[in-house]
Amino acid sequence: MKETAYQWVDENEKEIIEWSDTVWGFAELGLLEYKTSKYLSEILEKHGFHVERGVADMPTAFVGSWSNGEGPTLGILGELDALAGLSQKAVPWKEPIEEGAPGHGCGHNIYGAGAVAAGIALKTAMEEHNIGGTIKVYGCPAEETLVGKVWMVRHGLFEGVDAVLAHHPGSANTAGTGSSNAMNSFKVHFYGRTAHSAGDPENGISALDAVELMSNGVNFMREHIIEKARVHYIHEECGGQPNVVPAYARTWYYVRAPERSQVEEIYAWVLDIIKGADLMARTKSRVEFLTGCYNKIPNKVLADLVVSQMREIGAPKHTEEELEFADKMAETIDIEKKMNSLQKSN
């Protein structure tokens, strides 16, 4: 059976790469992956999968299903979204297709195309060898903002699935047994009162002041949280022009830590900081909780199985052209950054 699946992949290698390159060209942000979703789901339909679109209240999410009778149900995950501001031509130096546009910095073009290819290859092998079971290929949007899979779980799309396989492009071919960070994603809306900044400042209540006070509080907090915790933020809206006191401002935060309980502790502290910012700036606020997740629970049984199959297939063989591309890319990274990466990995 495995040889049949391997053969399908080998015979369709150029087409699979074309799928990946096409998605690279789309490069759409989370929940906006309309072209990517349509393109990959139509490939599944063409190969005999029944596709449900717009699942889990997300217009770009889809599940492609195919069944060959009774047997286990296997899920295969594919991610769709790109990253903001990382537009890039297929060259080994930094050169955007469009300045400031999204780009696939995390390789989700490979992830999505690879999941579709894996589903079709497995279907081909199951048909040829008359093996019972069901395949579900999940088109998962908005991985970068931690929405897609969380909402899919919430809507019960993995109920009845016996095992789920996923991969992510990285620096090594392996199935690790490490965990990941737990995380909360949330926005804070601050509300004040507008006034002229020069002529009537005493009647203004600056929502921007509250955003800055919150940021200061969070940054003082950093010294007293665990080393492996991460807190990131951006200010999405902070007023229109300097001569008007901003009556509204909005900031977006991620809180990450190795354990869920650690995230909850830091998050509770941040909520107190928000209250403090309101007291100091005389604003009112509203916290909009977007999404959250637990740290990953490793599955050693599945990881060992995947690694054993990788060893059976063997390491990838790169062409001279691919190696030359990698060498040119390496030249764009200075020695200090390389040393930092090596030291960080120890």
Number of C-alpha atoms within 10 A of each C-alpha: 14 12 10 16 21 15 14 18 18 11 11 13 13 11 13 18 16 13 22 20 15 17 27 25 18 20 27 25 23 23 20 18 23 18 15 27 26 14 16 25 24 16 17 21 14 10 14 15 22 17 18 13 18 13 18 19 12 18 15 26 28 23 24 25 21 21 20 14 11 10 12 15 19 19 23 22 23 27 30 36 36 30 22 17 16 21 22 23 15 13 11 16 15 13 13 17 15 13 11 12 17 22 27 24 17 16 20 26 28 24 20 30 26 23 23 26 25 21 25 23 19 19 23 18 19 21 13 12 11 12 16 14 16 20 25 24 28 31 26 28 32 23 20 17 17 18 20 26 22 15 19 21 12 10 13 10 16 18 8 10 14 12 12 16 14 15 18 16 12 9 6 6 14 15 19 14 14 10 13 14 19 21 25 22 21 17 19 20 19 27 22 23 15 19 19 15 17 11 10 12 15 10 13 18 22 27 31 25 22 30 25 16 19 24 20 13 18 19 12 11 15 14 9 9 14 12 9 9 18 17 19 11 15 12 16 12 16 20 18 11 9 10 13 18 26 26 20 24 22 22 21 19 18 20 22 27 25 19 17 18 13 19 26 17 12 24 20 12 14 20 14 14 19 25 15 16 25 22 12 13 19 18 21 18 20 12 15 12 13 15 16 20 17 17 18 15 10 14 13 13 9 16 15 15 11 16 15 14 11 15 11 9 11 9 9 8 7 9 9 9 9 11 11 13 15 12 12 14 14 14 11 11 11 9 11 9 10 12 10 10 11 10 9 8 6 5
